[in-house]
Amino acid sequence: MAAEPVAWRADGVPYSERFGDIYHTETGALAQARHVFLGGCGLPEAWSGRPKWLILETGFGLGLNFLTTWQAWRADANRPRMLHFVSVEAHPVGPEDLLRAAVAYPELMPLAEELAAQWHGLLPGFHRLAFDQGRVLLTLCIGDVQPMLRAQRFEADSLFLDGFSPEQNPAMWSPDTLKAVSRFARQGTGLATWTYARAVRDTLSQNGFQLQRRPGLPPKRDCLAGVFAPAWTVRRRGPAPENVEAPGRCAVIGAGLAGAAVAASLARRGWQVTVFDAADRPAAGASGLPVGVLAPHVSPDDALLSRLTRAGIRATWLELDRLLEEGRDWRASGVLERRPEGDTRVPAGWSENGPNESWPASAAQLSSAGLSADAPALWHARAGWVRPSRLIEAWLREPGIEFRGNAAVARLSRSAVGWQLLDAADRLLAEADRVVVAAGYESGRFAPSLPLQPVRGQVAWGRMADDLALPATPLNGDGHLIARVPENEGALLWLAGATFDRDSTNLAPQAADADANRERLERLHPGAAAALAPAFEHGEAETWVGVRCASGDRRPLVGPLADAGLWACTALGSRGLSFAALCAELLAAQWHGEPLPLPANLAKALGTERTAP
């Protein structure tokens, strides 16, 4: 799926040959966005003093409604803490057209450049982009409008209807589509659109909107505004989203990737978060791996795990780019994945020129990594290595978060004022309105109903001379190899592994596992195995052991537990780097009634509810 082409007329107005229509009025996109959409929904005045503002748009186009809304949010001293902008787009344009559309508006151009920098990998589905320290969230829903609307659920504060004209794009304005849009409205939700078509007005009125005719921008005489105020009682199907009235005190048990990510997501929304861990420092458990690989799972049928890891890596990448130093704490190096002989399949239609970011590795890529030019492998462009402890420390430094080490929570007690966290001597550690259990395999002590399994892992690692013949690109497959990772004072690290010992919590190094990791390395990269042979033989290779936590179906568990106010974010398995940020944002969205970062079916696949008998 290539980017949607845009034809630019001589007068500078962008034109869609697919729909035979212009992207915005000749008066200008900025004027249209401010007058029709922001003005039609009473913005920015309407959001003044609100904790969050949620906007649903049909038709992202060239992104100028989003950029104008973001610019208005930035300029408003009384802006909401969080701005969510959700937009459906079946045919996304390329980043160069986003920039060309914004170049006429100097106040929008810096924002357009930030948008274009994240404009990649837009396969069908949801894509969460984040700006301004994660307080402005854009969820792009790539696909036909009705399936995308069915895949999302939240109560919007404003609705922007901005598809191509009803005559040229009737599906965007059909009665079924407008009825689906109305399901996002609550009493008082504002609506704005540039069209004044009679059929659109009639359908919106039938779905509960009180409409107002407004002056349009030339050459259009009229535009439309409205508010959702049905004369009947609205009954929603399914449970209503859990919408926290006001952030309070939250306790997080566990200072690994899951716990730190949850703490950061909640703190951004105004929570006062205390993170408890039995160890004296964060990342003392499985998340303390010296360095890890960040790479997606790819399958020919684009299976559930493939879609989940793709969304997770986008979420993690945003946090790495925002918080860490590239080249020191992480590196966007790409990753080569060794595959079984003859199996370098990717979903049909994927190519290097498409929005996907994984494809069969080229002979040049293989050769540069010291592998045979015909070795079966995939190249993951949006991948690399990460120092997990650095990410955890950065999350825990966010405002509103306190870390308490040497604080082993033994049990939880429900009280009239919330939750009490008690130590082994029944001494009170803290009280909180809500508790999130993110303690890895120890989570089972607080959530015995969850199907959790400890999975022990052992890796070999060490320091290397700069001239050691190890590839600069990480490799994974049956095991992984990461090399040339900078440490303090110019030292470089390498790491190889890892083993998978289910139902084992033994942290003692095992000679058999050391042999197994060496054999994996020989299969993965014979040249690297030969280069590191002296380190293994002379005992220079060090050992690191951690115990991961996995669920019964090997997917994370995010959601409520049996008691009100008690939640879990655990079982990230061996993909903590891929899943932590995504799961944390999913939990925060569910608490606050926000748009989901994933389609509803993928969010459900991570929910704790799936484990119920």
C-alpha positions in Angstrom: 0.0 0.0 0.0 1.8 3.1 -1.2 1.1 6.6 0.0 -2.0 8.3 -1.5 -0.9 10.7 -4.3 -1.9 14.3 -4.0 -2.2 16.5 -7.1 -1.3 20.1 -6.4 -3.1 22.6 -8.6 -1.5 25.8 -9.9 -3.1 27.9 -7.2 -1.6 25.7 -4.5 -4.8 23.9 -3.6 -4.3 20.1 -3.0 -6.6 17.8 -5.1 -7.5 14.2 -4.8 -7.8 12.4 -8.1 -9.3 9.4 -6.4 -12.3 11.4 -5.2 -12.3 14.2 -7.7 -12.3 16.8 -4.9 -10.1 19.3 -3.2 -8.7 18.7 0.3 -9.8 22.1 1.6 -11.5 25.3 0.5 -9.7 27.8 -1.7 -9.8 30.2 1.2 -7.2 28.1 3.0 -6.9 25.1 5.2 -5.9 27.1 8.4 -8.9 29.4 8.0 -11.2 26.4 7.4 -9.9 24.6 10.4 -10.3 27.6 12.7 -13.7 28.8 11.5 -15.5 25.6 10.6 -14.1 23.1 13.1 -12.7 24.8 16.1 -15.2 27.6 15.9 -18.1 25.2 15.2 -17.2 23.3 18.4 -16.6 26.4 20.5 -12.8 25.7 20.8 -10.6 26.6 22.6 -13.1 28.1 25.1 -15.0 24.9 25.5 -12.0 22.9 26.8 -10.9 25.6 29.3 -10.0 24.0 32.6 -11.0 20.5 31.6 -8.6 17.6 32.5 -8.8 16.2 28.9 -10.4 16.8 25.6 -11.3 14.1 23.1 -11.9 14.7 19.4 -13.0 12.3 16.8 -12.4 13.2 13.1 -13.6 11.5 10.0 -11.0 12.2 7.3 -7.5 13.1 8.3 -6.4 14.2 4.9 -3.4 16.4 5.1 -3.6 16.7 8.9 -4.3 20.5 9.0 -7.3 20.2 11.4 -5.1 18.3 13.8 -2.2 20.7 13.5 -4.5 23.7 14.0 -6.1 22.1 17.0 -2.7 21.2 18.5 -1.4 24.8 17.9 -4.5 26.2 19.6 -3.9 23.8 22.6 -0.3 24.9 22.9 -1.3 28.6 22.8 -4.0 28.3 25.5 -3.0 28.8 29.1 -6.2 27.1 30.3 -5.7 24.1 28.0 -6.6 20.6 29.2 -3.8 18.4 30.6 -4.4 15.8 27.8 -5.6 16.3 24.2 -6.7 13.2 22.3 -7.3 13.5 18.6 -8.6 10.4 16.9 -8.9 10.4 13.1 -10.0 7.9 10.5 -8.2 7.8 7.2 -8.5 5.1 4.5 -5.8 6.6 2.2 -3.0 8.3 4.1 -0.8 10.6 2.1 3.0 10.7 2.3 5.0 12.8 4.8 6.2 15.1 2.0 2.6 16.2 1.3 1.9 16.8 4.9 4.9 19.2 4.9 3.9 20.8 1.6 0.4 21.5 2.9 1.7 23.2 6.1 4.5 25.3 4.5 2.1 28.2 3.9 1.4 28.5 7.6 4.6 29.4 9.6 2.8 28.8 13.0 2.0 25.2 11.9 5.3 24.2 10.2 7.2 23.2 13.3 4.3 21.0 14.4 4.0 19.5 10.9 7.7 18.6 11.0 7.1 16.7 14.3 4.1 15.0 12.7 6.1 14.0 9.6 8.9 12.5 11.7 6.4 10.0 13.2 4.6 9.4 9.9 5.8 5.9 9.1 4.6 2.3 9.2 1.0 3.2 8.5 -0.4 -0.3 7.8 -4.1 -0.8 8.2 -5.1 -0.6 11.8 -4.4 1.9 14.7 -1.3 3.9 15.1 -0.7 6.1 18.2 1.5 9.1 17.8 2.5 11.3 20.8 3.7 14.9 21.1 4.5 17.4 23.8 5.8 14.8 26.4 2.9 12.5 25.7 0.2 15.0 26.5 -1.0 15.4 22.9 -2.0 12.0 21.5 -3.0 11.4 17.9 -4.6 8.0 17.1 -4.7 7.3 13.4 -7.2 4.7 12.4 -6.1 3.5 8.9 -8.9 1.8 7.0 -12.4 2.2 5.8 -14.5 4.4 8.1 -17.1 2.0 9.4 -14.8 -0.9 10.5 -12.5 1.7 12.1 -15.3 3.3 14.1 -16.4 -0.2 15.2 -12.9 -0.9 16.5 -12.8 2.2 18.7 -14.9 3.2 21.7 -14.9 6.4 23.7 -17.2 9.4 24.4 -15.9 12.4 22.3 -16.1 16.0 23.3 -16.0 17.2 19.7 -16.7 15.6 16.4 -15.1 16.9 13.2 -16.7 15.6 10.0 -14.3 16.4 7.2 -14.4 13.8 4.5 -14.5 14.5 0.8 -17.9 15.7 -0.5 -21.0 13.5 0.0 -21.3 13.4 -3.8 -17.8 12.1 -4.3 -17.3 10.0 -1.2 -20.8 8.9 -0.2 -19.6 6.1 2.2 -18.1 8.8 4.5 -21.5 10.5 4.8 -23.9 7.5 4.6 -26.6 7.1 7.3 -24.8 4.1 8.7 -21.5 6.1 9.0 -23.2 9.1 10.7 -25.1 6.7 13.0 -21.8 5.1 14.0 -20.3 8.6 14.6 -23.3 9.4 16.9 -22.3 6.5 19.1 -19.3 8.5 20.2 -21.4 11.4 21.4 -22.6 12.1 24.9 -25.0 14.8 26.0 -23.3 18.1 25.0 -20.8 16.7 22.4 -20.2 19.4 19.8 -20.1 18.7 16.0 -18.8 20.7 13.1 -18.5 20.2 9.4 -18.1 22.3 6.3 -21.0 20.6 4.4 -24.6 21.8 4.6 -26.0 19.0 2.5 -29.7 18.3 3.3 -29.2 14.5 3.6 -26.4 15.0 6.1 -28.5 17.4 8.2 -31.5 15.1 8.2 -29.5 12.0 9.3 -27.7 13.9 12.1 -31.0 15.3 13.4 -32.5 11.8 13.4 -29.5 10.6 15.5 -30.0 13.2 18.2 -28.0 16.3 17.1 -29.4 19.8 17.4 -28.0 21.7 14.4 -27.1 25.3 13.6 -26.5 26.9 10.3 -23.3 29.0 10.3 -21.7 31.3 7.7 -19.3 29.3 5.5 -16.0 30.3 4.1 -16.0 31.5 0.5 -16.8 30.0 -1.9 -19.1 28.1 0.4 -22.0 30.1 1.8 -22.8 27.8 4.8 -21.3 25.3 7.2 -22.9 23.3 10.0 -22.5 23.1 13.7 -24.4 21.1 16.2 -24.6 19.6 19.7 -25.7 16.1 20.8 -28.9 16.6 22.7 -31.3 13.8 21.9 -34.9 13.9 23.1 -34.7 10.3 24.2 -32.6 8.4 26.8 -29.4 7.0 25.1 -28.7 3.4 26.0 -25.2 2.2 25.1 -24.5 -1.5 24.5 -22.0 -3.1 26.7 -20.3 -1.7 29.8 -19.6 2.0 29.9 -15.9 3.0 29.9 -14.4 3.4 33.3 -13.9 7.1 33.6 -12.0 8.4 36.7 -13.5 11.6 37.9 -10.2 13.0 39.2 -6.7 11.5 39.5 -5.7 10.6 43.0 -3.1 8.4 44.7 -1.9 5.2 43.0 0.5 2.5 44.3 2.3 0.4 41.8 3.9 -2.9 43.0 7.0 -3.6 40.9 9.8 -1.3 39.5 10.5 -3.2 36.3 9.5 -2.2 32.8 5.8 -2.8 33.4 5.6 -0.9 36.7 7.7 2.0 35.6 5.7 2.4 32.3 2.4 2.4 34.2 3.7 5.0 36.7 4.8 7.3 33.9 1.5 7.0 32.0 -0.6 7.7 35.1 1.7 10.5 36.3 1.2 12.3 32.9 -2.5 12.2 33.6 -2.1 13.8 37.0 -1.8 10.8 39.4 0.5 10.9 42.4 2.2 7.5 42.0 4.3 5.6 44.4 6.3 2.6 43.1 7.2 -0.1 45.6 9.8 -2.7 45.1 11.4 -5.3 47.5 14.8 -4.5 46.0 16.8 -1.4 46.8 16.8 -0.1 43.3 14.6 -0.2 40.2 15.1 -2.9 37.5 16.4 -5.5 39.9 14.5 -8.4 38.4 14.1 -9.6 34.8 14.0 -6.0 33.5 17.6 -5.6 34.7 19.0 -7.4 31.6 22.2 -5.6 30.6 20.9 -4.9 27.0 17.9 -6.2 25.1 16.6 -6.4 21.5 13.6 -4.4 20.4 12.2 -6.1 17.3 8.7 -7.0 16.0 7.2 -10.5 15.5 6.4 -11.0 11.8 4.2 -13.7 10.4 2.9 -14.4 6.8 -0.7 -14.1 8.0 0.0 -11.0 10.2 -1.1 -12.9 13.3 -2.3 -11.4 16.5 1.2 -11.3 18.1 2.6 -9.6 15.0 0.0 -6.8 15.2 0.5 -6.4 18.9 4.3 -6.2 18.8 4.1 -3.7 15.9 1.9 -1.4 18.0 4.0 -2.0 21.1 7.3 -1.0 19.3 5.8 2.2 18.1 4.8 3.1 21.7 8.2 2.2 23.0 10.0 4.0 20.3 8.3 7.2 21.1 9.4 6.9 24.7 13.0 6.1 23.8 13.2 9.0 21.5 11.6 11.3 24.1 13.6 10.2 27.2 16.9 8.6 26.2 20.1 9.4 24.4 20.3 7.6 21.1 23.6 5.8 20.7 24.3 5.6 24.4 21.1 4.3 26.0 19.6 2.7 22.9 20.3 2.5 19.2 18.0 2.6 16.2 20.3 0.2 14.4 17.7 -2.2 12.8 17.8 -5.9 13.5 18.5 -8.9 11.4 16.3 -11.9 12.2 17.6 -15.3 11.2 14.8 -17.5 9.9 14.4 -21.3 9.3 15.8 -22.3 5.9 13.6 -21.0 3.1 11.2 -19.1 5.4 11.5 -15.3 4.9 7.8 -14.8 4.2 6.0 -11.6 5.1 2.3 -10.8 4.6 1.2 -10.5 1.0 1.7 -7.1 -0.4 4.5 -6.0 1.8 7.5 -4.5 0.1 10.4 -2.1 0.8 8.3 0.6 -0.8 5.2 0.1 1.4 4.4 1.3 4.9 5.7 -1.9 6.5 9.0 -1.8 8.2 10.2 -5.5 7.8 11.1 -7.3 4.7 13.5 -10.1 3.5 17.1 -9.0 4.2 19.2 -8.0 1.2 22.5 -9.6 0.3 24.3 -6.4 1.2 22.6 -6.3 4.7 23.6 -9.9 5.3 27.2 -9.3 4.1 27.6 -6.2 6.3 26.6 -8.3 9.3 29.2 -11.0 8.5 26.6 -13.6 7.2 26.3 -15.5 4.0 24.6 -13.6 1.3 22.0 -16.4 0.9 21.2 -16.8 4.6 17.5 -16.7 5.2 16.7 -13.6 7.3 14.4 -10.7 7.7 15.4 -7.1 8.1 13.5 -5.0 10.7 14.2 -1.4 10.0 12.2 -0.1 13.0 14.3 -2.1 15.6 17.4 -1.9 17.6 18.9 -2.5 21.1 17.9 -0.9 24.4 19.4 -0.7 27.9 16.2 -1.5 29.8 17.4 -0.1 33.1 18.0 3.4 31.5 14.4 3.5 30.3 13.0 2.4 33.7 15.1 5.1 35.5 13.9 7.7 33.0 10.2 6.8 33.5 10.6 6.9 37.3 12.1 10.4 37.1 8.9 11.8 35.7 7.1 14.4 37.8 4.6 12.9 40.2 6.4 9.6 40.8 8.1 8.4 43.9 10.2 5.2 44.1 10.4 3.3 47.4 13.0 0.6 47.5 13.4 -2.0 50.2 9.6 -2.0 50.5 8.3 -5.5 50.1 4.5 -5.5 49.9 3.3 -8.7 51.7 -0.4 -8.2 51.4 -3.2 -5.7 50.4 -6.1 -4.7 52.5 -9.2 -2.9 51.4 -10.3 -0.1 53.7 -13.0 2.6 53.7 -10.5 5.1 52.3 -9.0 2.8 49.6 -6.2 0.3 49.7 -3.7 -0.4 52.4 -0.3 -1.8 51.5 1.2 -3.8 54.3 4.6 -5.4 54.8 5.4 -8.8 56.3 5.1 -7.5 59.9 1.6 -6.0 59.0 3.1 -2.5 59.1 1.4 0.0 56.9 3.5 1.0 54.0 1.0 3.3 52.2 -2.6 4.0 51.4 -3.8 4.5 47.9 -7.0 5.0 45.9 -5.9 2.4 43.4 -3.2 -0.3 43.1 -1.6 -1.7 40.0 0.2 -5.1 40.4 3.2 -5.2 38.1 5.5 -7.5 40.0 6.3 -10.0 37.3 5.9 -13.6 38.4 5.4 -12.4 42.0 2.2 -10.8 40.8 0.4 -14.1 41.6 0.7 -13.4 45.3 -1.8 -10.5 44.8 -3.7 -11.9 41.8 -4.0 -15.7 42.4 -6.6 -16.0 39.7 -4.2 -15.1 36.9 -2.5 -18.0 35.0 1.1 -16.9 35.5 4.2 -18.9 34.9 7.8 -18.1 35.8 10.3 -18.5 32.9 14.0 -18.5 33.9 16.4 -17.0 31.4 20.2 -17.0 31.3 22.5 -15.0 29.0 26.2 -14.6 28.5 27.7 -11.2 28.3 31.0 -9.4 28.5 33.2 -6.5 27.5 34.9 -6.5 24.1 37.8 -4.9 22.4 36.9 -2.5 19.6 38.6 -4.7 17.0 36.7 -7.9 17.9 34.9 -9.3 14.9 31.3 -8.9 16.0 28.5 -7.3 13.9 27.2 -3.8 14.7 23.7 -4.9 13.9 21.8 -7.0 16.5 20.7 -10.5 15.4 17.8 -12.5 16.7 16.1 -15.8 15.9 16.8 -18.9 17.9 18.6 -16.7 20.5 20.1 -13.3 19.9 23.4 -11.4 19.7 24.0 -7.8 20.6 27.4 -6.2 20.3 29.2 -2.9 20.4 26.9 -1.5 23.1 28.7 1.5 24.8 29.2 1.3 28.6 31.0 3.7 30.9 34.5 5.1 30.0 34.4 3.9 26.4 34.0 0.2 27.1 31.8 -1.9 24.7 29.5 -4.7 25.7 28.3 -7.9 23.9 25.4 -10.2 25.0 24.2 -13.5 23.7 21.4 -15.8 24.8 18.9 -16.6 26.1 17.5 -19.8 27.7 13.9 -20.5 28.5 13.3 -22.7 31.6 9.7 -22.8 32.4 8.5 -23.0 36.1 12.0 -22.3 37.3 12.9 -19.4 39.7 16.5 -20.5 40.3 18.8 -17.5 40.0 22.0 -19.5 40.2 24.0 -19.7 36.9 23.9 -23.1 35.2 26.8 -24.6 33.3 24.3 -26.4 31.0 22.6 -23.1 30.1 26.0 -21.5 29.3 26.7 -24.4 26.9 23.2 -24.0 25.4 23.8 -20.3 24.8 27.1 -20.9 23.1 25.5 -23.5 20.8 22.7 -21.0 19.9 25.4 -18.4 19.1 27.1 -20.9 16.8 23.9 -21.4 14.8 23.0 -17.7 14.8 26.4 -16.3 13.8 29.3 -18.8 13.4 31.8 -15.9 13.0 30.8 -14.3 16.2 30.9 -17.6 18.0 34.4 -18.1 16.8 35.4 -14.6 17.9 33.9 -15.1 21.4 35.2 -18.6 21.9 38.2 -17.4 24.0 35.9 -15.5 26.3 33.8 -18.6 26.9 36.8 -20.9 27.2 38.8 -18.7 29.6 35.9 -17.8 31.8 35.8 -14.1 30.7 32.1 -14.3 29.7 29.9 -13.2 32.6 26.4 -14.6 33.3 23.2 -12.9 34.0 20.0 -14.7 35.1 16.5 -13.3 35.4 13.0 -14.8 35.8 10.4 -13.6 33.3 6.6 -13.8 33.8 4.4 -15.3 31.2 0.7 -15.9 30.9 -1.0 -19.1 29.7 -1.3 -17.8 26.2 2.0 -15.9 26.2 0.3 -12.5 26.0 0.4 -9.7 28.6 -2.3 -9.3 31.1 -3.7 -5.8 31.5 -6.9 -5.0 33.3 -9.0 -5.1 36.5 -8.8 -7.9 39.1 -11.7 -9.1 41.3 -11.6 -6.2 43.7 -12.6 -2.7 42.8 -9.6 -0.4 42.3 -7.1 -3.3 42.0 -5.5 -3.8 38.5 -2.8 -5.8 36.9 -0.2 -5.1 34.3 2.0 -8.1 34.1 3.1 -11.2 32.1 5.1 -9.3 29.5 7.3 -12.4 29.1 10.4 -12.0 27.0 8.9 -8.9 25.2 8.9 -6.4 28.0 10.5 -3.8 25.8 7.9 -4.3 23.1 4.9 -4.3 25.4 5.5 -2.1 28.5 4.7 1.3 27.1 1.7 0.0 25.1 0.2 -1.9 28.1 0.6 1.2 30.3 -1.2 3.4 27.9 -4.0 0.8 27.5 -4.4 0.7 31.3 -4.5 4.5 31.5 -7.0 4.8 28.7 -9.3 2.4 30.4 -9.1 4.3 33.6 -9.9 7.6 32.0 -12.4 6.7 29.3 -9.9 7.7 26.7 -9.5 6.4 23.1 -7.8 3.1 23.0 -4.3 2.9 21.6 -5.4 -0.4 19.9 -8.4 -1.7 18.1 -11.0 -3.1 20.5 -10.3 -6.7 19.5 -6.5 -6.3 20.2 -7.2 -4.6 23.5 -9.4 -7.5 24.5 -6.7 -9.9 23.6 -4.6 -8.3 26.4 -7.3 -8.0 29.0 -7.4 -9.9 32.3 -11.0 -10.7 31.5 -9.9 -13.3 29.0 -8.6 -15.5 31.9 -12.1 -15.8 33.6 -13.5 -19.4 33.6 
